[in-house]
Amino acid sequence: MSIRAELFINGEYRQSSSSETLTIHSPHDDSLITDLVQVASPKDVDDAVSAAKAAFPSWRDTAGHKRARIMLKFADLLEQHIEMLAHLESIAMGQPISVAKKMILGPIAIWRYYAGFAGKLPGESYPPDEDGTYKIVQYEPLGVCSGICAWNGSHVLAAWKMAPAVAAGNTFVLKSSEKSPLSLAAYGDLLNAAGFPKGVINIITGAGAVGEMLAKHMDIRKIAFTGSAPAGRAVQIAATKSNMKRVTLELGGKSPALIFDDANIENAVFHSAEGFLRNSGQICFASSRVLVQEGIAQEFIRAVKSAFEDARTKMGDPSSGETLFGPLADKKQFERVMGFLADGRAEGVEVLVGGERIGDKGTYVQPTVLLNPGLDSKVYTDEIFGPVISVRTFRDEEEAIALANNTEYGLGSTIYTQDIGRALRVASKIEAGTVGINSAFGTSPQTPFGGFKQSGYGRESGIEGMKNYLQPKTIHVNMMVPPKKV
């Protein structure tokens, strides 16, 4: 299978104007995938933005049903090429092929969902009443928008950013992650085949320096970023210091799972183990702080230990359809996770199961359960972003809520109980943007996604995601002007 490694600007693939390239190694066995991934230079970024700016007036004025038809065709093409796209994602960042396919199905639904909004964005009107002014509110696209993707879910993040933007009539420049650029680089041919006019969507690659160029660019009106909290702060500062562009930030998480003593333990264990470990724990809203009520703690701990031991047997070559759990995305991420585990041991944190490297090649980490880390321990407070959970106990509902909210993050959470009254009561008190009840949280095209506190602000997905790419314009018409005398 050939690999696209070029930039996609103004409807064409092209080499970077600089000589800088990225090298991608397989997280499975360290083998070289490619060393030819093009890194966008300042000139390339300017060219991509200029192409989007030139395409904007025509795309904005394109009839909604025509925009929708193109978006639906693109969704069809994603579906038709799911094997190819999943393979490219898998070889770049180690996602098991079975997981990679599922993480393209969601974006296909997102593109179709937002296609349904194209041309159907109503405005508002208010009668003159006694003031004699007829009032109109219309919602207009922003112009050139941009998105920066994290590496753990390229297709989902790209769809959340691009689909509502182009449905609303904006044009777009997308930067893929330097860790997983291959599948999004393949979009260019599909975008052209779908019928997107040149310049409407441009896709570039590079590390943080390229993202900074986008955040600072004076012709970009909105930027959506998914990644770490420090990088998100840098994007916000650059956006503010440049042209005050709008910013949506989806940052880190250290999400709690609250398991009450009336919960279905088998269900809670499944979602805290296999549900958590999908994508090797590299999911920003996955519940890595597991809080269990004292009455069932021992039973739960025995069961989750067994589940994590069993998960080890399901790890392996991402290209195999039988593999459920793969390696971490790259050596840097592997070293980060192993560093957290080393620090935890140094602090005396008990490792119930796991905590070791698997094999001498690749970036495999054994699924790990930590018991009772201190409330100020880094393994408990910081986002590890790997196959590691921490288990602590609580006495009652009040303590559970206090422990759950004792974090600067607020992205995800889960609650396990058969008492729906308690579930909704606790959900209302959890300081997080998403709550799953009796299940690990799963995203939906219909509902907004985003966090509280230092997990960011703004929302992607759902109607809220669409609103982020529109600006209201108020028009007042004086109805009291007397007719001109003839």
Disulfide bonds with the S-S distance in Angstrom:
none
